[in-house]
Amino acid sequence: MSGSAIIDDLKARGLVHDTTDEAALRTRLDEGPITLYHGIDPSASSLHLGNLIGILVLRRFQDHGHLPIALVGGSTGMVGDPGGRSEERNLLDAATLEGNVAGIRGQVERLVGASAGKGVQLVNNFDWTKDVGILDFLRDVGKHATVNQMVAKESVRTRMNSEQGISFTEFSYMLLQAFDFWWLHTHMACDMQIGGSDQWGNITAGIDLIRRREAKGAYGLSWPLITKADGTKFGKSASGALWLDPEQTMPYEFHQYFLRSDDRDVERFLLQLTLLPVEQIAEIMADHRGEPEARRAQQVLADVVTGFVHGDAAVRQSKLAAAALFGGGVLDAESLEALRGIVPESEITTDLLTGVEPVVEVLVASGVASSRSDARRTLQQGGIRINGEKVEAADATVSPVDGRYVLLQKGKKQRHLVVISA
């Protein structure tokens, strides 16, 4: 396999938006492994779903034998990238940034460092910018960039034409990112930068700086920003951004997000958000089109993306939880345990199950019913299920699954997990 086969693969996946001279880039990739980098903004303590494209493109280059660097922007994060934003960022204090950098580094190492061969190199640009004086920076970097070039970049031009304008702080972001590329080129033999299409102006600024200071060539590649066919923002759910940290977005919610993918999006998401071969994805889609109502492509997508980010155990737990909530599986202790944290939960003692009206007692104690009369009325209307079975009698027996769990359902949507204590 040639070194430039990665370009063919990225094109087949719709992941090439801009490149420097493609013929020259292919020639360089065929000559041997290239060191390339992708920068990540530490504006939060976790990566979000929108960052996954960059992580996966690094992995794709790595799997083709190239040498990836993941840069976490500890210094550029203090300034803020104006690209893709209509207003100035809130600047983060040093302690918050340090915590964000640490959280992101751990995620990148796990997602990219697990690949076969050499692992990703993790760097923080604060390490080489913290001691650079303003006069040195203006002399060594600023003199090589014209204001004409900088204001011609789309991200800067858009902000200059907006009502909010752009501060000098964010205007200088391009120079800082160019300095990063130059530093990595001279100290780590990095010849290529990759990023989303909104980063293309910053990428080419770094290429220009390397050419002017070192009289050498460098390369760049960008991918299109991912969007959804229905016009809603990719990576957003009803509760906000989908984070890769399981403490901030539960793997179950992550898995459900992809299960709900529109048929118009699912093939593109399989191509761009998984490492599955293009040929295998074509087979999946052919099977899907034969019976689209089965949503098999969405199931593969949800399983593979969740497995990559959270591991196979999280996929299993997500599917068990979905089966417990929506039917289609055995309602056992394992599936009900998988619901913990997903649905409201309360703990009751066993003595409530031995009274005259145990169903009423459980409904009131859990808060599913507001009162005993409300519980009886809802039972009479057929609106209560216990462990998946409809219950209408107040004095019916309540049998915990495995002696520990009772799943209550009121109406079509409200579910509540009761945990029996000793």
N, C-alpha and C positions, 0 to 999 in steps of 0.2 A: 504493500500500500504506500503510495507516494505521500510525502509530507503535506502536499497541498490538497490531499483528499478531504481534509477538514473543510475547505472552502466549498467543495461540491456538496458535502453533507449539510453545511449551514444554509446553502442556497436552497436545497431540497426542502428544508424545514421553514423557509421563509424568514431566515434570520440574518440576512445581509441587506442593509439599508444603504450604507456608504462604505467605500474602501478607498485607500490610497491606490495607486497604480496596481490593478489586479494582477497583471502579467508579472510585474516585478515582485509582488508579494508571493505569488505562486512559486516563482523561481527561488526566492529566499527560503520558503518552507520546504521545498524539495532538496535544498542543500543540506538540511539537517535540522535538529530541534531548535525552535526559536523560543526565547524567553519573552513572555508577554505579561501584561498586568491589567487588572481591572480594579478601579477604585470604588469604595463603598463609603457612603456618608453616614457617620455615626450619630444621626439625629435622634435615635431611640436606642434602647438597650437590646433590641432584637431586630433581626432582619424581618421584613414583611414579604408577602407573596410576590410583590412586584420586583423584589431583589432576586428572585429565584432564577430568572432568565440569565443574569450575569453569572451566578454560581454555576449554572449548568453549562454555559458556554465555556467557562474555565475548565470544567470537567471534560467537555468534548475535546478541547485542545490537549488536555492532559492525556486522555485516552488515545489520542493520535500521536503520542510521543513527545509533545511539546512541554515546556516548562513554565507553569503558571505562577504568578505572584498575585496575591490578594492584598491590596493596600486599604487599610482602614484609616480614614482621614482625620487623625487626631488634631492636626493643625488646620486643614481646610474646613473641618467641622466647626471651628471657632468663627469662621468667616461666613460660610453659607453659600451654596451654589444658587445663582439666580435662575438657572435653567428650569423650565417647567413650573415656575411659580409667578404669581401675579403681585406678590407683596414680599416685603423683607421678612426674613426669618427672625425668630426670637433667638438671640445668642445664648448659648449654654455656658454655664460656669464650668471651671476646670474639673471639679469633682464629678459632676454629672457626665461630662464627656469621657472621663476616665472609666467610669462604670459602663457607659455605652460601648466604648471600645473593647473592654474586656468581654462583655456579653457577645458581641458580634464576632470577635476573634474565635471564641469557643465554637460558635455555630459554623463558621467557615472551615475551621480545622476538621470538624466532624463531617461536613458535607463534601468537601473537596479532598481533604487529606486521606480519606478512606480509599481512594482509587488506587489501582495497581500502579506500580512503578514509583517514581519520585513523588513525594507529597507536595502540596502547595507550600510556597514560602509566604509567610505572613509578615507584613511590615506595617509600620505606623509612621506616617510622614512627619509627625511631631518630632521624631528622633533626629531628623536632619534639618528641620527648619527652626527648632527652638533657639539655636544659637546664632542664627543668621541675622545680622544687623540690617537696619533699614537702608543705610547707605550702600552696603554691599549688594543688597537685593536690587536696588534701583540701578546700580552700575552693571551687575552681572546678568540681570534678567530684564529689567524694565527698558534698558536702552535697545534691546533686540526686538521689541514689540512696538508697533505704532498704534496710536489711538485710533487711526483710521481703520486698521485691521480689527481692533477690538470692538468698535461700535458696529462694524459690519456683521459681527456674529449674531445669529438669530436670537439667541437667548438674551443678549444684551440689548439688541435693538428693540425687541418686544417690550422689555421692561422700561426702556427710555421713552417709549411711546405711550406707556400706561399712565394712569392718573397718579399712581404711587411713585413712579420714577425708580431710580436705582441709586443706592448709596455708593460712595467710593469704596467702602469695604467689600460689598459684593462685586463691584466692578473689577476689583483686583483679584477675584477668585481665579479667573482664567490664567493669570500670571503664576499664581501659586501652583495650579495643576500642571502648567507647562514646566515649572521648576521641578516638580515631582518626576515627570517623565525624563527630563534631562538627568536628574540625580540617579534614577534607576538605570538609565542608559550607561552612565559613566561608572557607576559603582557595582552594578549587578548585571551588566551586559544585556539589559532589557531593550529589545528593538521594536516592540509592538505594544500598542495600547488598544483595549477594546472597551466598548460601553454602549449605552442606549443612544438612539439618534439625537436626543437632546444634548448629548455630550460631544457631538462632533466638532463644534467650534473649539472646545477645550482641548480635544485630542489633536486637532491640526495645529493649535498654538504650540503644543509640546513638540510636535514634529518640526515646526519652523524654528523653535529655539535650538533644538539639537543640530539642525542644519547650519544655523548661523554661528553657533558657538564651537561646534565640533567638525563642521564640514562633512557630516555623515548623514546618511539617509535613515529614516525610521518609518514605521508602518502603522496604519490604523484601520480599524474595522468597527462599524456600528451596526446594531440591529434595530428594527422598528419597535417603537413602544407598543406593548400589547394592549389591545382593546377588546371589548365584547360587542357582539353583533347587535345586541338590543340597546346599545348606547350607554349602558351603565358602566361605571368604572371597574376595571379588572382589579381583583384583590380586595374588594370591599363587600362586606356583608351588612346585615341590618344593624349589627353591633359595632361596626367600624372596620378598620383594617384587619386583615387576617395575618397574624404574626406567626413566625416560625417557632417561637418559644411556646411550648405546650402550656406554660403557666399563664400566658396571655391570650392564646387562642387554643381551645381544647382540640386535640386531634379529631374528635368526633365532629366538631363544627367544620374543621378543615376538610375532612372526608366528605361531609354532606355538601359542602360548597361545590365540589367537583361532580358529585352525583347529580346535582341540579343543573349542570352545564347545558346550555342550549345546543341543539343538534347542529346549528350553524357554526358553533365554536369548537366542538369536541375534537375534530380532526386536527385543527390548528393547535389546540392545547396539547394533544398527544405528541405532535411533532416538536413543539417548542418547549414543553415543560416536562418531558420524560427523556430518558436515554434509550428508549426502545428504538431498534433499527427502523428506518423508513419503510423497508419492505414489510416488516411485521405490522406496522401501523396500517399499511394499505390492506393487509389481510383482515385486520380488526374492523376497519371501516367497511369492507365488502360484506362481512358478516353482519355488521350493524345495519347496513342499508337493507338487507334482506328481511329484517325484523326490527325496525327502529323502536317500536313500542317496548321492547325488552331492555333497551338502553344499555346494551352490553358494552358499548364503547365508553360510556360514562363510568361504568363500573370498573373497567380496566384503568381509566384515567384516575379515578379516585384512589384506587388501590395502589397504583404505581407512584403517584406523586406523594401520597401520605406515607407510603413505605419509605421513599427516599428521604423525606424530611424527618419522620418520627420513628421509623422502623416497623418491621412486620408485626410486632406485638400490638402496636397502636392500631394497625389496620384491623387486626382480629377483634380488638376491643370495640372499635368503632362499628364494625359489622354486627357484633353481638348486641350492642346497645340499640342499633337501628332495628334489629329483629325483635327485640323486647318491646320497643316503642310502637312499631308499625306492623308487627306480625310477621309470619314467614319463618319463624325459627322456634326452637324449643325454649320455653320459659323456665330456665333453671337458675341455680345460684350464680353461675358464672355470668350469664347474660344480665341478671339483675345487678350484680356487682359492677358490671360495666356501665350501668346507668348512674352510678354515684358521681355527683358533680354536674351531671347533665340535666337532671330533673330535680325539682324541689324535694327535700328529704326531711324526715323527722324521725325521732326515736320514741318508741313507746315500750311499756313493760308488758309482760305476758298476761298479767291479771286482767287487762282490758279485753282479752280474747275469751274470757271465761264467764262473762256476765250474761244477762238475759238478752241484750241486744248488742252483740259484739260488733256487728257491721256499723251500727250507729256510733258506738264508742270509738272505733277506729277512724271513721270519717270526721268526727268532731275533734278528736285529739290531734289529728294530722292537719286540721284547718281546711280540709277539702270541703267540709260543710260548715257553715257558720253557726249552726245550732242543731240540736237534736231534731227539731221540727223540720229544719231545712234538709237534714239527712234523710228523714223518712219520706218527705215529699219527693226528693230526687230519686230515691229508690223506687217509689211507686210509679214514677214517670219513666222508669227503665233507663235512667241516665248514669248508672254506676256499673263499672266492671271491676272485679277483683282478680288479679293474676290472669287477666285476659277473658274471664268468664262473666257474663251478665248476672248481676245479683239484684233481686227485687225484695227479698225478705229481710227485715231488720234483725231477725234472730238467726240468720244463716250462719253457719260455721265459717270462721276465717282460718284458713290453713296456710301458715307461712311457708314459702319455698325454702327447703333445707332448714326449716325451723327458724329462719332469720329474716326473710324478706317478704314484704307484701307490696305489690304494685297496684295502686289505685288509679282508676281512670274515671273522670267525670266528663260526660259529653264526649265530643270527638277529639278535643285537643288537650284538655287539662290532665296531666299525669303527675303522680306524687309517689315517691318511694318511701315506704315505712320500714324502718329497721327495728327488729325486736331485740330489746336488751334482756339480759338475764334477770 
